Amino acid sequence: MPGARLSEHLQDLVLENASLDEFLQELSGAIAEFGASVAGCRVLSSVRLLRAQKPAVTAGSDPAALALEQLQDRTAGPALEALETGRATRLDGGPDGSITEGPAEGPTQPRLDRYRRTAARWGIRSALSVPVALDEGAAAALTYLAADPHAFDGGAAASCQAFAATAGKSMRLAVRLGSVQDMNRDLLQAMKSRTIINLASGILMAQSRCSQAEAFTLLSKVSNNRNVKLRLVAEEILRKFEPGPFAADFGPQT
């Protein structure tokens, strides 16, 4: 796929998917498709996204690819190696069918034993993980997997790295949109909490003939003494007047 069409396709993936998770899932399929076109064999793929103060997000084009990616939450792996070093990490098939590890260019060194053994059991003989620099506080790694022991030699590795650079532009946009969505959810949750607390304060003001500040202080004191969130204390007060779950809904009413 020519560069302009590829960029357009990746941008469409951002626009057509409602969440960051969905985008990464679709992206993993696009990575696998591109990898197969340049390697000349079936390719699986996975994506790992890291963001500040958030858990890693992973996606895979196939259950085996996703499982190998998630294995790296517990042990070393090529994606983590690529993210740590800032260089592409390639795993190649050895003479006995095992996988040896090294940078995309340079000497091979034995590493990642658990990952290699698991990959070999699942028929994966080669892998290439490419780091992608995103906005400050975020980074990603795209991983290509194949049964062919030398699927990512030479030109194939270079093409896969070029794809990762192109994909990085769309990933930056997706991460930014995801951050805005997270911010909107946090703001909506804060507004709901504030409304519930204000309603509970109003009830205390009416019952105790106190000011709003005094009612809020009372709620805070109960929250601290019982070591529970202020919103939960406020909900408990509201349930005495309106039994059942209480929700402050800012969405469209039906």
N, C-alpha and C positions, 0 to 999 in steps of 0.2 A: 504494500500500500504506500503510495507516494506520501512525502512528508506533510503536505498541506492537507490531504484527505485524512491522514492519521491524526493530526492535531484536531481537525474538525470532529472526527469520530470520538476522540477522547473528551472533548468539550461537551459533546452531546450526552456522553455518559454522566457528566456532572449535572446537566440540566434535567435529564430524564429520571433521575433517581432522587427520591425524597429525603434520603438520609445518607450520612457519610458511610455507614455500614453497607448500605445497598450499593453505593458507588464503588466501594472497594471490592465487593463481590463481583460486580460487572467488570471491573478493571482486571481482576485476576483471570477472567475468561479471555479478555483481549490480549493479555500478556501471553497466555498459553497459545492462542491462535497465532500471534506474531512469532513466538519462539519456534513453533512447528514449521512456519513458512521459511525461516532462515536456517534451521537445523536439519530440515529434511526428514524429520521423524516426529512421532507423537511427543508432545511436551505438556507437562503439567506445570502449574504455577501457583505461587502464593504471594501474599503481600503482608508486610508488617509495618504498622504505623505507630510511631511513638510521639506523644505530646506531653508537654510539661504538666505534672500533677494529675495525669490521667492514666488509666491502665492501657496497656498496649492493645491495639485493635488488629486482628488478623482476619484474613480471608483466603480462600483457596478455590481453584478451578475444579478440584476433585477432592473427595474425602481424604484420600491418602496425602495429597499435597497439604491440606489444612492440618492433618494430624502431625505431619513432619514439622510444619511451622509451629504448631502449638507445643511440640516436644521441646522446642527451644525456650519455653517458659521454665523448664526444669533443668536444662543442660545446655552446653555450648552447641552452636550451630552456625551454618554459613551466613545466615541473615544477621545474627548478632555480631559475627566477626566483621562483616562488611560495615555495619553501623559503627562498630568500635574503631576500626582502622580508617574508615572513609574510603576504602578501596574495594573493588569487586573481588569476591572470593569464589574460586572455582574448585569443585570436587570432580576429579577424573577417575575413571575406572582403571584399576591396576591390572597386571597380567593375570592375577587369580580371580578377577571379577570383583575384588574389593574396591573401595573408594579411597583415594588419597587426596590430601587437601593442600591447597596453596593459593596464593594470590592469582588473579587472572593472568598476570604476567610475572614470572619470577620462579624461584626454586620451590619445589614441593616439600612440605614438611608434614609428618604424621600428626594429625590432631582430630578432635571431634569424634573420638572412637564410638561413643554411644550413638551419635547421630548416624555415622557411617554404617554401623551394623544394622540399625533399624531400617535405614534407606535400602540397604542391600537386600534385606529380607522381603521388602516390598517391591523388589525389582528395579529400584532406582540406582543407576550406575554412574550418573553424572549430574551435577548441579552447578548453577551459577547464581550468586546473589549479588545484586548491584545496589549500592546505597544511593539514596536520592535526598539531596539537601532541600529542605522546605523552609518555611518562615522560621524566625527565631523561636527556639523551644520545641521544634518539631522536626522529625526526620523519618524516613521510610526506607525499606529495602524490598526490592522486587526479586523474587527467586524463581528461576527456571529449573525444571527437573525432567530428566529423560532416562529411558532404559539404555539407550546407546551410550557406551562408556566414554565416548569422546564427542558427544553431541555439540559441545560448546567450545571446540577448538577454533583457533584462527578467526576467520571472518564472522562466524556465527556469534562469537562472544562480543566482538566489536559492534555488530548490529544490535544485539540485545542491550548493550550499554547505551547505544544511541537512542533506542526506544525508551529506556528508562529516563533519559534526559528530557525527551519530549513529554513523556507521561508526567514528569515532575511539575510541569506548568499547570496541568489540569488538577493534579493532586493539591497544589497550593490553593487553587480556587476552591476545591471541595473542602479542604481543611478550614479555610476562612469562612465559608458558608456554614460549616458545621459549628464553628465557634459562635457565629451569630445566632444559630438555632439554640445552642446551649444557653447563651446569654438570655435569649427571649424566654426560654423555659424557666430559668432561674428567676427572672424578673416576674413572670406570671406567678410562680410559686410564692415569691415574696409578697406580691400584692394580695394573694389569697390569704396568706398568714396574717398580714396586716389587717385585713378586713375582719377576720375572725377575732383577732385580739381587740380591735376597736369595739366590736359588738359586745364582747364579754366585758370590756371596760365600762360600756354604757349600762349594762345590767348592774354592775357593782355600784356605779354612780347613783343609779335610781334606788337601789336597796339601802346603801349606806349613806346617801346624801353627801358624797364626797366629790372632789374635783377629779378631772380626768387624770391628772398627774398622780393623785393619791391612789386611784383605782389601778393604774398601771404599776405603781410601786408595789401594791398588794399582790397583783398577779406575779410580778417578778420575784417577790419574796417566797411565794408558794412554789414557784418553779425551782428556785434555788434550794429550798428546804427539802423538796421531794426529789431533786435531781432529775427533773423531766423538762422537756422543751416547753417554752412559754406557750406555743400554739396548742399543745396537748392540754395544758391547764385551761386555756380559753375554751377549747372544744368541750371539755368536761362541764364547764359552766353552762354552755349553750345547750347541751343535751338535756339538762334539767328542765329547759323550757321548750325544747323541740327534740323529742326522743328520736333515735335513729342516727345514721351517718349524717354529718354536716359537711357541706361543701360550699365554698364561695366560687361560683362559676362565672368566669369573665368571657366565656365563649358565647356564640350565638344561641339565643333561646329558641326552643321549638314548642 
